[in-house]
Amino acid sequence: MSAASNSTSVAMRGPSRGSTMATTLIAAVLLLIAVAAPFVLYPVFLMKVLCFALFACAFNLLIGFAGLLSFGHAAFFGGAAYVTAHVVKEWGWAPEFGLLAATVVAAGLGLVFGLIAIRRQGIYFAMITLALSQMVFFLALQLPFTHGEDGIQGVPRGTLFGLFDLSQPLTMYYTVLAIFVAGFALIWRTVHSPFGQVLKAIRENEPRAVSLGYRTDRYKLVAFVLSASLAGLAGGTKALVFQLASLTDVTWQMSGEVVLMTLLGGMGTLFGPVVGAGLVVTLESYLASTSLPVPVVIGCIFVVCVLVFRRGIVGELLARLPRRGH
Amino acid sequence: MFSLLGVPPQVLFGQLLLGLINGSFYALLSLGLAVIFGMLNVINFAHGALYMVGAFVAWLLLTYAGVGYWGALVVAPVVVGLLGIVLEKTMLSRLYKLDHLYGLLLTFGLALILEGAFRHQYGVSGQPYPIPAALQGGQNLGFMFLPNYRAWVVVASLTVCFGTWFAIERTKLGAYLRAATENPTLVQAFGINVPVMVSLTYGFGVALAGLAGVLAAPIYQVSPLMGTNLIIIVFAVVVIGGMGSILGAIITGLGLGLLEGLTKVFYPEASNIVVFVVMAIVLLIKPAGLFGRER
Protein backbone atom coordinates (compact mmCIF):
# COMPACT_ATOMS: atom_id res chain seq x y z
CA MET A 1 0.00 0.00 0.00
CA SER A 2 1.64 3.14 -1.09
CA ALA A 3 -0.11 5.03 1.68
CA ALA A 4 1.98 3.06 4.06
CA SER A 5 4.73 5.21 2.66
CA ASN A 6 3.42 7.95 4.95
CA SER A 7 5.13 6.03 7.63
CA THR A 8 7.84 4.47 5.56
CA SER A 9 10.64 6.29 7.25
CA VAL A 10 9.08 5.12 10.46
CA ALA A 11 8.27 1.62 9.44
CA MET A 12 11.67 0.37 8.51
CA ARG A 13 14.77 2.24 9.37
CA GLY A 14 16.93 -0.02 7.29
CA PRO A 15 19.58 -2.20 8.85
CA SER A 16 21.44 0.54 10.68
CA ARG A 17 23.47 -0.79 13.57
CA GLY A 18 21.79 1.15 16.37
CA SER A 19 18.26 0.26 15.52
CA THR A 20 19.13 -3.38 14.87
CA MET A 21 20.67 -3.63 18.33
CA ALA A 22 17.66 -1.96 19.89
CA THR A 23 15.29 -4.29 18.08
CA THR A 24 17.31 -7.31 19.16
CA LEU A 25 17.16 -6.10 22.74
CA ILE A 26 13.40 -5.58 22.55
CA ALA A 27 12.99 -9.01 21.00
CA ALA A 28 15.03 -10.62 23.77
CA VAL A 29 12.99 -8.92 26.48
CA LEU A 30 9.73 -9.91 24.80
CA LEU A 31 10.94 -13.49 24.49
CA LEU A 32 11.74 -13.61 28.21
CA ILE A 33 8.27 -12.30 28.98
CA ALA A 34 6.74 -14.89 26.65
CA VAL A 35 8.66 -17.70 28.37
CA ALA A 36 7.48 -16.59 31.80
CA ALA A 37 3.93 -15.67 30.78
CA PRO A 38 2.15 -19.06 31.15
CA PHE A 39 2.89 -18.99 34.87
CA VAL A 40 0.88 -15.80 35.19
CA LEU A 41 -1.74 -15.98 32.45
CA TYR A 42 -4.00 -18.71 31.14
CA PRO A 43 -1.88 -20.73 28.62
CA VAL A 44 -4.72 -21.34 26.11
CA PHE A 45 -5.31 -17.61 25.90
CA LEU A 46 -1.59 -16.98 25.32
CA MET A 47 -1.45 -19.68 22.65
CA LYS A 48 -4.40 -18.06 20.90
CA VAL A 49 -2.56 -14.75 20.95
CA LEU A 50 0.58 -16.37 19.54
CA CYS A 51 -1.32 -18.12 16.73
CA PHE A 52 -3.01 -14.90 15.71
CA ALA A 53 0.23 -12.97 16.10
CA LEU A 54 1.95 -15.29 13.63
CA PHE A 55 -1.05 -15.01 11.32
CA ALA A 56 -0.94 -11.20 11.51
CA CYS A 57 2.85 -11.12 10.98
CA ALA A 58 2.41 -13.27 7.87
CA PHE A 59 -0.29 -10.94 6.63
CA ASN A 60 1.86 -7.92 7.41
CA LEU A 61 4.66 -9.32 5.27
CA LEU A 62 2.38 -8.63 2.30
CA ILE A 63 0.68 -5.39 3.23
CA GLY A 64 3.52 -3.80 5.16
CA PHE A 65 6.49 -4.80 3.08
CA ALA A 66 5.12 -5.52 -0.38
CA GLY A 67 2.11 -3.19 -0.35
CA LEU A 68 -0.38 -5.93 -1.23
CA LEU A 69 -3.68 -5.92 0.67
CA SER A 70 -4.97 -9.46 0.74
CA PHE A 71 -8.54 -9.70 1.94
CA GLY A 72 -8.51 -13.46 1.71
CA HIS A 73 -5.95 -14.66 4.22
CA ALA A 74 -8.59 -16.54 6.18
CA ALA A 75 -8.57 -19.11 3.37
CA PHE A 76 -4.98 -20.05 4.23
CA PHE A 77 -5.45 -19.82 7.99
CA GLY A 78 -8.74 -21.69 8.15
CA GLY A 79 -8.01 -24.02 5.24
CA ALA A 80 -4.76 -25.12 6.85
CA ALA A 81 -6.54 -25.65 10.16
CA TYR A 82 -8.83 -28.14 8.38
CA VAL A 83 -5.83 -29.91 6.87
CA THR A 84 -4.05 -30.34 10.20
CA ALA A 85 -7.24 -31.41 11.94
CA HIS A 86 -8.04 -33.95 9.24
CA VAL A 87 -4.62 -35.59 8.87
CA VAL A 88 -4.08 -35.74 12.63
CA LYS A 89 -7.53 -37.00 13.54
CA GLU A 90 -8.55 -39.18 10.59
CA TRP A 91 -5.20 -40.38 9.29
CA GLY A 92 -3.40 -40.46 12.64
CA TRP A 93 -0.43 -38.38 11.53
CA ALA A 94 1.99 -37.01 14.14
CA PRO A 95 1.48 -33.33 14.98
CA GLU A 96 4.72 -32.23 13.28
CA PHE A 97 3.53 -33.78 10.03
CA GLY A 98 0.09 -32.30 10.56
CA LEU A 99 1.65 -28.85 10.73
CA LEU A 100 3.88 -29.58 7.76
CA ALA A 101 0.86 -30.65 5.74
CA ALA A 102 -0.95 -27.45 6.74
CA THR A 103 1.98 -25.33 5.63
CA VAL A 104 2.42 -27.16 2.33
CA VAL A 105 -1.28 -27.04 1.47
CA ALA A 106 -1.45 -23.34 2.38
CA ALA A 107 1.60 -22.72 0.19
CA GLY A 108 -0.06 -24.50 -2.72
CA LEU A 109 -3.26 -22.56 -2.19
CA GLY A 110 -1.22 -19.38 -1.95
CA LEU A 111 0.47 -20.18 -5.24
CA VAL A 112 -2.90 -20.60 -6.98
CA PHE A 113 -4.36 -17.46 -5.38
CA GLY A 114 -1.20 -15.53 -6.09
CA LEU A 115 -1.02 -16.52 -9.75
CA ILE A 116 -4.57 -15.26 -10.24
CA ALA A 117 -4.54 -12.23 -7.97
CA ILE A 118 -1.24 -10.58 -8.89
CA ARG A 119 -2.60 -9.99 -12.36
CA ARG A 120 -4.41 -6.99 -10.91
CA GLN A 121 -3.26 -4.37 -8.45
CA GLY A 122 -4.48 -2.28 -5.57
CA ILE A 123 -8.19 -2.48 -4.89
CA TYR A 124 -8.73 -5.23 -7.42
CA PHE A 125 -6.12 -7.36 -5.68
CA ALA A 126 -8.09 -7.04 -2.45
CA MET A 127 -11.38 -7.92 -4.12
CA ILE A 128 -9.95 -10.90 -5.97
CA THR A 129 -8.35 -12.41 -2.88
CA LEU A 130 -11.61 -11.85 -1.03
CA ALA A 131 -13.63 -13.59 -3.73
CA LEU A 132 -11.19 -16.52 -3.93
CA SER A 133 -11.27 -16.98 -0.18
CA GLN A 134 -15.05 -16.96 -0.26
CA MET A 135 -14.77 -19.83 -2.71
CA VAL A 136 -12.68 -21.71 -0.14
CA PHE A 137 -15.35 -20.92 2.44
CA PHE A 138 -18.06 -22.49 0.29
CA LEU A 139 -15.84 -25.50 -0.35
CA ALA A 140 -15.30 -25.86 3.39
CA LEU A 141 -19.05 -25.66 3.86
CA GLN A 142 -19.79 -28.35 1.30
CA LEU A 143 -16.90 -30.82 1.18
CA PRO A 144 -17.62 -33.90 3.28
CA PHE A 145 -14.31 -34.04 5.17
CA THR A 146 -14.83 -30.65 6.84
CA HIS A 147 -18.15 -31.74 8.42
CA GLY A 148 -19.92 -28.52 7.48
CA GLU A 149 -21.23 -26.46 10.35
CA ASP A 150 -19.82 -28.83 12.99
CA GLY A 151 -16.23 -28.56 11.86
CA ILE A 152 -13.65 -31.17 12.80
CA GLN A 153 -13.89 -31.59 16.53
CA GLY A 154 -11.87 -33.47 19.11
CA VAL A 155 -8.57 -33.28 17.24
CA PRO A 156 -5.92 -35.11 19.30
CA ARG A 157 -2.84 -33.02 20.06
CA GLY A 158 -0.60 -36.06 19.93
CA THR A 159 3.09 -36.32 20.76
CA LEU A 160 5.54 -34.02 19.03
CA PHE A 161 8.52 -35.90 17.49
CA GLY A 162 7.40 -38.83 19.62
CA LEU A 163 8.94 -37.04 22.64
CA PHE A 164 6.77 -34.18 23.84
CA ASP A 165 3.25 -34.90 25.02
CA LEU A 166 1.27 -31.95 23.73
CA SER A 167 -1.75 -32.68 25.91
CA GLN A 168 0.29 -31.03 28.70
CA PRO A 169 -0.63 -27.32 28.53
CA LEU A 170 2.91 -26.09 29.17
CA THR A 171 4.48 -28.39 26.58
CA MET A 172 1.90 -27.24 24.08
CA TYR A 173 2.55 -23.62 25.00
CA TYR A 174 6.30 -23.83 24.48
CA THR A 175 5.77 -25.65 21.20
CA VAL A 176 3.50 -22.87 20.01
CA LEU A 177 6.00 -20.29 21.21
CA ALA A 178 8.79 -22.06 19.31
CA ILE A 179 6.66 -22.12 16.15
CA PHE A 180 5.88 -18.45 16.54
CA VAL A 181 9.52 -17.48 17.12
CA ALA A 182 10.62 -19.52 14.11
CA GLY A 183 7.98 -17.91 11.92
CA PHE A 184 8.79 -14.46 13.20
CA ALA A 185 12.50 -15.00 12.65
CA LEU A 186 11.82 -16.09 9.08
CA ILE A 187 9.82 -12.92 8.46
CA TRP A 188 12.53 -10.82 10.05
CA ARG A 189 15.15 -12.47 7.89
CA THR A 190 13.02 -11.99 4.77
CA VAL A 191 12.40 -8.32 5.46
CA HIS A 192 16.09 -7.62 6.02
CA SER A 193 17.26 -9.60 3.02
CA PRO A 194 17.92 -8.20 -0.47
CA PHE A 195 14.64 -9.87 -1.40
CA GLY A 196 12.88 -7.78 1.25
CA GLN A 197 14.50 -4.63 -0.09
CA VAL A 198 13.14 -5.38 -3.55
CA LEU A 199 9.69 -5.92 -2.05
CA LYS A 200 9.90 -2.51 -0.42
CA ALA A 201 10.97 -0.99 -3.71
CA ILE A 202 7.88 -2.53 -5.32
CA ARG A 203 5.70 -1.16 -2.56
CA GLU A 204 7.09 2.34 -2.99
CA ASN A 205 7.14 2.51 -6.76
CA GLU A 206 6.42 -0.54 -8.82
CA PRO A 207 6.99 0.95 -12.31
CA ARG A 208 10.41 2.07 -11.14
CA ALA A 209 11.27 -1.36 -9.82
CA VAL A 210 10.23 -2.79 -13.19
CA SER A 211 12.37 -0.28 -15.01
CA LEU A 212 15.33 -1.30 -12.87
CA GLY A 213 14.93 -4.77 -14.28
CA TYR A 214 13.15 -6.58 -11.48
CA ARG A 215 10.43 -9.02 -12.42
CA THR A 216 8.07 -7.62 -9.85
CA ASP A 217 5.37 -10.24 -10.43
CA ARG A 218 7.75 -12.99 -9.38
CA TYR A 219 8.76 -11.15 -6.24
CA LYS A 220 5.15 -10.51 -5.38
CA LEU A 221 4.25 -14.13 -5.99
CA VAL A 222 7.05 -15.43 -3.77
CA ALA A 223 6.03 -13.00 -1.03
CA PHE A 224 2.44 -14.11 -1.39
CA VAL A 225 3.29 -17.80 -1.15
CA LEU A 226 5.55 -17.20 1.85
CA SER A 227 2.84 -15.21 3.59
CA ALA A 228 0.22 -17.85 2.80
CA SER A 229 2.43 -20.67 4.12
CA LEU A 230 3.07 -18.89 7.40
CA ALA A 231 -0.63 -18.08 7.74
CA GLY A 232 -1.24 -21.79 7.15
CA LEU A 233 1.28 -22.74 9.81
CA ALA A 234 -0.53 -20.43 12.23
CA GLY A 235 -3.89 -21.95 11.31
CA GLY A 236 -2.62 -25.52 11.71
CA THR A 237 -1.16 -24.64 15.10
CA LYS A 238 -4.46 -23.13 16.17
CA ALA A 239 -6.26 -26.33 15.17
CA LEU A 240 -3.94 -28.31 17.47
CA VAL A 241 -4.29 -25.85 20.35
CA PHE A 242 -8.09 -25.74 20.26
CA GLN A 243 -8.41 -29.31 18.95
CA LEU A 244 -10.91 -27.90 16.49
CA ALA A 245 -11.12 -26.67 12.93
CA SER A 246 -14.29 -24.78 12.11
CA LEU A 247 -15.91 -22.53 9.57
CA THR A 248 -15.21 -19.44 11.68
CA ASP A 249 -11.58 -19.47 10.59
CA VAL A 250 -12.38 -19.41 6.87
CA THR A 251 -14.93 -16.59 6.92
CA TRP A 252 -14.23 -13.19 5.42
CA GLN A 253 -14.71 -11.75 8.90
CA MET A 254 -11.54 -13.60 9.88
CA SER A 255 -9.72 -12.02 6.93
CA GLY A 256 -10.98 -8.66 8.17
CA GLU A 257 -9.84 -9.41 11.69
CA VAL A 258 -6.26 -10.00 10.66
CA VAL A 259 -6.34 -6.75 8.70
CA LEU A 260 -7.51 -5.00 11.86
CA MET A 261 -4.78 -6.57 14.02
CA THR A 262 -2.13 -5.40 11.61
CA LEU A 263 -3.66 -1.95 11.16
CA LEU A 264 -4.10 -1.44 14.89
CA GLY A 265 -0.58 -2.59 15.74
CA GLY A 266 1.09 -0.81 12.84
CA MET A 267 1.41 -1.87 9.22
CA GLY A 268 4.96 -2.30 8.06
CA THR A 269 6.40 -2.57 11.55
CA LEU A 270 7.80 -5.89 12.70
CA PHE A 271 6.24 -5.91 16.16
CA GLY A 272 3.02 -4.10 15.29
CA PRO A 273 1.00 -7.16 14.25
CA VAL A 274 2.02 -8.94 17.46
CA VAL A 275 0.76 -6.05 19.57
CA GLY A 276 -2.39 -5.78 17.44
CA ALA A 277 -3.11 -9.49 17.72
CA GLY A 278 -2.67 -9.37 21.49
CA LEU A 279 -5.04 -6.43 21.81
CA VAL A 280 -7.73 -7.78 19.52
CA VAL A 281 -7.72 -11.24 21.12
CA THR A 282 -7.82 -9.70 24.61
CA LEU A 283 -10.62 -7.37 23.58
CA GLU A 284 -12.64 -10.19 22.08
CA SER A 285 -12.35 -12.42 25.09
CA TYR A 286 -13.36 -9.46 27.26
CA LEU A 287 -16.32 -8.60 25.03
CA ALA A 288 -17.46 -12.22 25.02
CA SER A 289 -18.40 -11.81 28.69
CA THR A 290 -20.37 -8.61 28.09
CA SER A 291 -23.52 -8.02 26.08
CA LEU A 292 -21.81 -5.59 23.69
CA PRO A 293 -21.99 -6.75 20.08
CA VAL A 294 -18.43 -7.68 19.04
CA PRO A 295 -18.68 -6.73 15.33
CA VAL A 296 -19.85 -3.23 16.21
CA VAL A 297 -16.90 -2.63 18.53
CA ILE A 298 -14.46 -4.13 16.02
CA GLY A 299 -16.00 -2.02 13.26
CA CYS A 300 -15.65 1.14 15.35
CA ILE A 301 -11.97 0.42 16.02
CA PHE A 302 -11.53 -0.12 12.29
CA VAL A 303 -13.10 3.25 11.47
CA VAL A 304 -11.10 5.11 14.13
CA CYS A 305 -7.84 3.46 13.02
CA VAL A 306 -8.41 4.35 9.39
CA LEU A 307 -9.49 7.92 10.11
CA VAL A 308 -7.01 9.09 12.73
CA PHE A 309 -4.59 6.32 13.66
CA ARG A 310 -3.18 5.01 10.42
CA ARG A 311 0.31 4.35 11.75
CA GLY A 312 -0.96 1.98 14.41
CA ILE A 313 0.40 1.69 17.94
CA VAL A 314 3.95 0.59 17.19
CA GLY A 315 4.11 2.94 14.22
CA GLU A 316 3.16 5.88 16.44
CA LEU A 317 5.69 4.87 19.06
CA LEU A 318 8.45 4.64 16.48
CA ALA A 319 7.45 8.00 15.04
CA ARG A 320 7.83 9.62 18.45
CA LEU A 321 11.21 8.10 19.20
CA PRO A 322 14.18 10.31 18.45
CA ARG A 323 15.93 9.28 15.25
CA ARG A 324 19.05 7.27 15.63
CA GLY A 325 21.61 5.86 13.29
CA HIS A 326 21.06 7.97 10.21
CA MET B 1 -44.01 -34.20 -20.42
CA PHE B 2 -41.08 -33.26 -22.61
CA SER B 3 -37.74 -32.41 -21.13
CA LEU B 4 -34.65 -30.42 -22.11
CA LEU B 5 -31.31 -32.13 -21.65
CA GLY B 6 -32.97 -34.46 -19.17
CA VAL B 7 -34.28 -31.60 -17.04
CA PRO B 8 -38.02 -30.85 -16.80
CA PRO B 9 -38.70 -27.41 -18.27
CA GLN B 10 -40.37 -26.18 -15.08
CA VAL B 11 -37.16 -26.75 -13.19
CA LEU B 12 -34.99 -25.24 -15.89
CA PHE B 13 -37.07 -22.11 -16.40
CA GLY B 14 -37.74 -21.79 -12.69
CA GLN B 15 -34.01 -21.71 -11.98
CA LEU B 16 -33.37 -19.43 -14.91
CA LEU B 17 -35.97 -17.02 -13.54
CA LEU B 18 -34.34 -17.21 -10.13
CA GLY B 19 -31.01 -16.59 -11.83
CA LEU B 20 -32.45 -13.62 -13.67
CA ILE B 21 -33.70 -12.17 -10.39
CA ASN B 22 -30.37 -12.71 -8.66
CA GLY B 23 -28.76 -11.23 -11.75
CA SER B 24 -30.97 -8.14 -11.48
CA PHE B 25 -29.72 -7.60 -7.95
CA TYR B 26 -26.12 -8.19 -8.99
CA ALA B 27 -26.63 -5.66 -11.77
CA LEU B 28 -28.17 -3.03 -9.49
CA LEU B 29 -25.49 -3.45 -6.86
CA SER B 30 -22.52 -3.61 -9.21
CA LEU B 31 -23.89 -0.60 -11.03
CA GLY B 32 -23.87 1.35 -7.76
CA LEU B 33 -20.35 0.14 -7.01
CA ALA B 34 -19.17 1.14 -10.47
CA VAL B 35 -20.72 4.62 -10.23
CA ILE B 36 -19.12 5.18 -6.83
CA PHE B 37 -15.78 3.79 -7.91
CA GLY B 38 -15.73 5.92 -11.02
CA MET B 39 -16.14 9.11 -9.05
CA LEU B 40 -14.57 8.41 -5.66
CA ASN B 41 -12.09 5.66 -6.44
CA VAL B 42 -13.51 3.90 -3.41
CA ILE B 43 -14.67 0.33 -3.37
CA ASN B 44 -17.70 0.55 -1.17
CA PHE B 45 -17.53 -2.47 1.10
CA ALA B 46 -20.58 -1.14 2.94
CA HIS B 47 -22.70 -1.62 -0.18
CA GLY B 48 -24.11 -4.94 1.00
CA ALA B 49 -24.81 -3.53 4.44
CA LEU B 50 -26.64 -0.55 2.93
CA TYR B 51 -28.67 -2.91 0.77
CA MET B 52 -29.65 -4.65 4.02
CA VAL B 53 -30.46 -1.26 5.61
CA GLY B 54 -32.74 -0.49 2.64
CA ALA B 55 -34.67 -3.70 3.22
CA PHE B 56 -34.87 -3.00 6.95
CA VAL B 57 -36.13 0.54 6.40
CA ALA B 58 -38.95 -0.94 4.30
CA TRP B 59 -39.72 -3.47 7.02
CA LEU B 60 -39.59 -0.88 9.81
CA LEU B 61 -41.83 1.47 7.83
CA LEU B 62 -44.39 -1.28 7.39
CA THR B 63 -44.19 -2.55 10.96
CA TYR B 64 -44.10 0.71 12.89
CA ALA B 65 -45.47 3.38 10.56
CA GLY B 66 -47.87 1.42 8.41
CA VAL B 67 -46.19 2.67 5.25
CA GLY B 68 -46.58 0.00 2.58
CA TYR B 69 -44.37 -1.30 -0.20
CA TRP B 70 -44.86 1.55 -2.67
CA GLY B 71 -44.09 4.19 -0.07
CA ALA B 72 -41.02 2.26 1.03
CA LEU B 73 -39.85 2.02 -2.56
CA VAL B 74 -39.44 5.80 -2.47
CA VAL B 75 -38.57 6.46 1.17
CA ALA B 76 -36.01 3.70 1.77
CA PRO B 77 -33.62 4.68 -1.06
CA VAL B 78 -33.83 8.31 0.08
CA VAL B 79 -33.03 7.35 3.67
CA VAL B 80 -30.12 5.14 2.59
CA GLY B 81 -28.91 7.84 0.20
CA LEU B 82 -28.95 10.46 2.96
CA LEU B 83 -27.14 8.08 5.30
CA GLY B 84 -24.57 7.62 2.52
CA ILE B 85 -24.11 11.37 2.10
CA VAL B 86 -23.56 11.77 5.84
CA LEU B 87 -20.98 8.97 5.84
CA GLU B 88 -19.23 10.47 2.83
CA LYS B 89 -19.15 14.00 4.28
CA THR B 90 -17.98 12.98 7.73
CA MET B 91 -15.57 10.13 6.98
CA LEU B 92 -14.87 9.09 3.42
CA SER B 93 -14.06 12.61 2.25
CA ARG B 94 -11.07 12.66 4.62
CA LEU B 95 -9.41 9.79 2.82
CA TYR B 96 -9.36 10.91 -0.82
CA LYS B 97 -5.75 12.05 -0.66
CA LEU B 98 -4.58 8.70 0.67
CA ASP B 99 -4.24 5.31 -0.92
CA HIS B 100 -7.58 4.02 -2.20
CA LEU B 101 -7.25 0.97 -0.01
CA TYR B 102 -8.06 3.06 3.05
CA GLY B 103 -11.51 3.74 1.58
CA LEU B 104 -12.02 -0.01 1.32
CA LEU B 105 -10.91 -0.50 4.93
CA LEU B 106 -13.12 2.31 6.22
CA THR B 107 -16.22 1.03 4.45
CA PHE B 108 -15.37 -2.47 5.70
CA GLY B 109 -15.51 -1.10 9.25
CA LEU B 110 -18.79 0.65 8.49
CA ALA B 111 -20.24 -2.59 7.13
CA LEU B 112 -19.28 -4.39 10.34
CA ILE B 113 -20.91 -1.68 12.44
CA LEU B 114 -24.16 -1.60 10.45
CA GLU B 115 -24.51 -5.35 10.26
CA GLY B 116 -23.48 -5.88 13.85
CA ALA B 117 -25.95 -3.26 15.09
CA PHE B 118 -28.90 -4.71 13.18
CA ARG B 119 -27.94 -8.21 14.21
CA HIS B 120 -27.76 -7.14 17.84
CA GLN B 121 -31.19 -5.53 17.60
CA TYR B 122 -33.11 -8.00 15.43
CA GLY B 123 -31.21 -11.28 15.67
CA VAL B 124 -30.10 -13.41 12.74
CA SER B 125 -33.48 -14.84 11.82
CA GLY B 126 -35.23 -13.16 8.90
CA GLN B 127 -38.35 -11.02 9.14
CA PRO B 128 -41.00 -11.82 6.53
CA TYR B 129 -42.15 -8.98 4.28
CA PRO B 130 -45.42 -9.45 2.38
CA ILE B 131 -45.71 -9.08 -1.38
CA PRO B 132 -47.79 -5.96 -2.15
CA ALA B 133 -51.43 -6.74 -3.02
CA ALA B 134 -51.17 -5.42 -6.57
CA LEU B 135 -48.37 -7.85 -7.43
CA GLN B 136 -49.68 -11.04 -5.85
CA GLY B 137 -50.51 -14.03 -7.95
CA GLY B 138 -48.86 -14.88 -11.21
CA GLN B 139 -49.19 -15.84 -14.86
CA ASN B 140 -49.22 -19.31 -16.28
CA LEU B 141 -47.04 -19.11 -19.35
CA GLY B 142 -47.74 -22.68 -20.42
CA PHE B 143 -44.21 -23.94 -19.81
CA MET B 144 -43.84 -22.34 -16.40
CA PHE B 145 -45.56 -20.30 -13.73
CA LEU B 146 -44.35 -16.69 -13.51
CA PRO B 147 -45.10 -14.96 -10.20
CA ASN B 148 -46.08 -11.34 -10.86
CA TYR B 149 -43.77 -9.94 -8.18
CA ARG B 150 -40.70 -11.60 -9.66
CA ALA B 151 -41.51 -10.28 -13.10
CA TRP B 152 -41.87 -6.84 -11.53
CA VAL B 153 -38.46 -7.07 -9.85
CA VAL B 154 -36.74 -7.91 -13.11
CA VAL B 155 -38.54 -5.15 -15.02
CA ALA B 156 -38.04 -2.56 -12.28
CA SER B 157 -34.34 -3.20 -11.81
CA LEU B 158 -33.68 -3.29 -15.54
CA THR B 159 -35.52 0.02 -15.91
CA VAL B 160 -33.47 1.59 -13.13
CA CYS B 161 -30.23 0.18 -14.55
CA PHE B 162 -30.81 1.47 -18.03
CA GLY B 163 -32.17 4.75 -16.68
CA THR B 164 -28.90 5.20 -14.81
CA TRP B 165 -26.91 4.28 -17.89
CA PHE B 166 -28.88 6.83 -19.90
CA ALA B 167 -28.44 9.53 -17.26
CA ILE B 168 -24.69 9.02 -17.11
CA GLU B 169 -23.93 8.46 -20.77
CA ARG B 170 -26.52 10.67 -22.48
CA THR B 171 -27.37 13.68 -20.30
CA LYS B 172 -25.58 16.90 -19.43
CA LEU B 173 -25.36 16.02 -15.74
CA GLY B 174 -23.85 12.70 -16.73
CA ALA B 175 -21.33 14.50 -18.89
CA TYR B 176 -20.24 16.62 -15.90
CA LEU B 177 -19.96 13.44 -13.88
CA ARG B 178 -17.83 11.71 -16.47
CA ALA B 179 -15.68 14.78 -16.87
CA ALA B 180 -15.15 15.01 -13.12
CA THR B 181 -14.16 11.36 -13.09
CA GLU B 182 -11.46 12.08 -15.66
CA ASN B 183 -10.17 15.32 -14.20
CA PRO B 184 -11.82 16.76 -11.09
CA THR B 185 -9.50 19.78 -10.85
CA LEU B 186 -10.30 21.00 -14.33
CA VAL B 187 -14.03 20.49 -13.90
CA GLN B 188 -13.90 22.45 -10.66
CA ALA B 189 -12.10 25.23 -12.49
CA PHE B 190 -15.12 25.47 -14.78
CA GLY B 191 -17.21 26.39 -11.78
CA ILE B 192 -18.79 23.05 -10.99
CA ASN B 193 -18.91 22.17 -7.32
CA VAL B 194 -17.07 18.88 -7.45
CA PRO B 195 -17.18 18.01 -3.71
CA VAL B 196 -20.97 18.29 -3.73
CA MET B 197 -21.09 16.20 -6.86
CA VAL B 198 -18.95 13.55 -5.18
CA SER B 199 -21.29 13.44 -2.16
CA LEU B 200 -24.34 13.20 -4.37
CA THR B 201 -22.73 10.45 -6.43
CA TYR B 202 -22.03 8.41 -3.33
CA GLY B 203 -25.55 9.09 -2.09
CA PHE B 204 -27.00 8.00 -5.42
CA GLY B 205 -24.85 4.87 -5.59
CA VAL B 206 -25.89 3.69 -2.16
CA ALA B 207 -29.51 4.70 -2.82
CA LEU B 208 -29.42 2.15 -5.63
CA ALA B 209 -28.34 -0.41 -3.04
CA GLY B 210 -31.21 0.71 -0.80
CA LEU B 211 -33.65 0.31 -3.68
CA ALA B 212 -32.33 -3.17 -4.36
CA GLY B 213 -32.91 -3.91 -0.69
CA VAL B 214 -36.59 -2.92 -0.89
CA LEU B 215 -37.07 -4.92 -4.08
CA ALA B 216 -35.46 -7.92 -2.40
CA ALA B 217 -37.44 -7.69 0.84
CA PRO B 218 -40.50 -9.69 -0.32
CA ILE B 219 -38.39 -12.32 -2.09
CA TYR B 220 -35.71 -13.02 0.48
CA GLN B 221 -36.41 -12.47 4.14
CA VAL B 222 -35.31 -9.21 5.69
CA SER B 223 -32.31 -10.28 7.73
CA PRO B 224 -29.17 -8.51 8.97
CA LEU B 225 -26.99 -10.95 7.05
CA MET B 226 -28.70 -10.63 3.68
CA GLY B 227 -26.06 -8.28 2.29
CA THR B 228 -22.97 -10.03 3.63
CA ASN B 229 -22.49 -12.83 1.17
CA LEU B 230 -24.11 -10.94 -1.66
CA ILE B 231 -21.51 -8.19 -1.62
CA ILE B 232 -18.62 -10.60 -2.16
CA ILE B 233 -20.34 -12.10 -5.19
CA VAL B 234 -20.95 -8.58 -6.45
CA PHE B 235 -17.24 -7.85 -6.02
CA ALA B 236 -16.50 -10.86 -8.20
CA VAL B 237 -19.04 -9.57 -10.72
CA VAL B 238 -17.30 -6.21 -10.73
CA VAL B 239 -13.91 -7.83 -11.26
CA ILE B 240 -15.29 -9.95 -14.12
CA GLY B 241 -16.99 -7.02 -15.83
CA GLY B 242 -14.27 -4.52 -15.21
CA MET B 243 -15.20 -1.20 -13.71
CA GLY B 244 -14.76 0.98 -16.75
CA SER B 245 -18.22 0.57 -18.15
CA ILE B 246 -21.72 1.06 -16.74
CA LEU B 247 -23.30 -1.11 -19.38
CA GLY B 248 -20.65 -3.75 -18.73
CA ALA B 249 -21.63 -3.89 -15.05
CA ILE B 250 -25.30 -4.41 -15.96
CA ILE B 251 -24.67 -7.09 -18.57
CA THR B 252 -22.17 -8.98 -16.41
CA GLY B 253 -24.56 -8.91 -13.45
CA LEU B 254 -27.45 -10.37 -15.42
CA GLY B 255 -25.27 -12.87 -17.26
CA LEU B 256 -23.71 -14.22 -14.10
CA GLY B 257 -27.10 -14.49 -12.41
CA LEU B 258 -28.34 -16.62 -15.31
CA LEU B 259 -25.18 -18.70 -15.26
CA GLU B 260 -25.66 -19.33 -11.56
CA GLY B 261 -29.25 -20.41 -12.26
CA LEU B 262 -28.10 -22.84 -14.94
CA THR B 263 -25.44 -24.25 -12.64
CA LYS B 264 -28.13 -24.87 -10.02
CA VAL B 265 -29.97 -27.03 -12.55
CA PHE B 266 -27.08 -29.03 -13.93
CA TYR B 267 -24.53 -29.17 -11.12
CA PRO B 268 -26.07 -27.76 -7.93
CA GLU B 269 -22.98 -28.39 -5.78
CA ALA B 270 -21.04 -25.80 -7.73
CA SER B 271 -23.70 -23.09 -7.79
CA ASN B 272 -22.14 -21.20 -4.89
CA ILE B 273 -18.71 -21.02 -6.43
CA VAL B 274 -19.39 -20.75 -10.15
CA VAL B 275 -19.09 -16.96 -10.11
CA PHE B 276 -15.69 -17.16 -8.43
CA VAL B 277 -14.50 -19.79 -10.89
CA VAL B 278 -15.58 -17.58 -13.77
CA MET B 279 -13.72 -14.71 -12.14
CA ALA B 280 -10.52 -16.73 -11.95
CA ILE B 281 -10.81 -17.78 -15.59
CA VAL B 282 -11.52 -14.24 -16.78
CA LEU B 283 -8.54 -12.93 -14.83
CA LEU B 284 -6.25 -15.48 -16.42
CA ILE B 285 -7.42 -14.65 -19.93
CA LYS B 286 -8.28 -10.96 -19.78
CA PRO B 287 -6.99 -9.42 -16.54
CA ALA B 288 -8.74 -6.06 -17.08
CA GLY B 289 -12.14 -7.75 -17.07
CA LEU B 290 -14.57 -8.29 -19.92
CA PHE B 291 -15.50 -4.63 -20.36
CA GLY B 292 -12.70 -2.99 -18.43
CA ARG B 293 -9.84 -0.73 -19.28
CA GLU B 294 -6.66 -1.03 -17.28
CA ARG B 295 -5.94 2.18 -15.47
Interface residues (C-beta under 8 A of the other chain):
Chain A: M1 S2 A3 A4 N6 L69 F71 I116 A117 R119 R120 G122 I123 Y124 A126 M127 I128 L130 A131 L132 Q134 M135 F138 L139 L141 Q142 W252 Q253 G256 V259 L263 P293 V294 P295 V296 I298 G299 C300 I301 F302 V303 C305 V306 L307 R310
Chain B: F37 I43 M91 R94 L95 L98 D99 H100 L101 Y102 L104 L105 L106 F108 G109 L110 A111 L112 I113 L114 E115 G116 A117 R119 H120 N229 I232 I233 F235 A236 V238 V239 E269 N272 I273 V275 F276 V277 M279 A280 L283 L284 P287
